Amino acid sequence: MATVNYSVPDDVKRVFNETFRGRNKSALIARLMLQAVEEEQRATRRAQAIESLLSRRSERTPLTSAAVEAARDALRGEAQ
């Protein structure tokens, strides 16, 4: 198992220790670190997906308002 050494503000350390008194703080920190990694990975995937969608959008010809309205009307007609 690896050891990490990070500095945190004293008030953060105090409230963390108070909140998690009697618990395995190493396990808690490890879980929080994994959650942070997963969150960052999700954000990266989300940004890549948005970039992909935006790049595809620039390759398409925009629809006119009339075309959008016609498609909407056609879909509404199918739903009834």
C-alpha positions, -999 to +999 in steps of 0.1 A: +000+000+000+013+035-009+015+064+014+005+099+003+012+132+020-010+162+013-014+194+032-049+206+040-061+237+060-063+231+097-100+237+099-106+211+072-085+185+090-104+193+123-139+190+109-129+158+089-115+142+121-146+153+141-170+140+115-153+107+109-141+100+145-136+063+151-136+054+114-109+042+091-098+075+077-073+059+052-102+040+036-123+072+035-096+092+018-090+064-007-127+063-015-129+100-019-098+100-042-115+073-064-146+094-065-126+124-076-109+104-103-143+090-116-158+125-115-128+139-135-131+110-160-168+117-165-161+154-171-135+145-197-158+121-215-186+147-213-164+174-228-152+150-256-189+141-264-198+177-266-169+185-288-178+156-311-214+168-314-203+204-320-179+193-347-206+172-364-229+201-363-206+223-383-206+196-410-244+197-414-265+222-433-288+240-409-325+233-413-349+261-420-376+269-395-402+256-420-384+223-422-383+219-385-420+228-382-429+203-409-409+175-392-426+184-359-460+184-375-453+150-391-442+135-358-473+149-340-494+133-367-478+099-361-483+101-324-521+105-327 
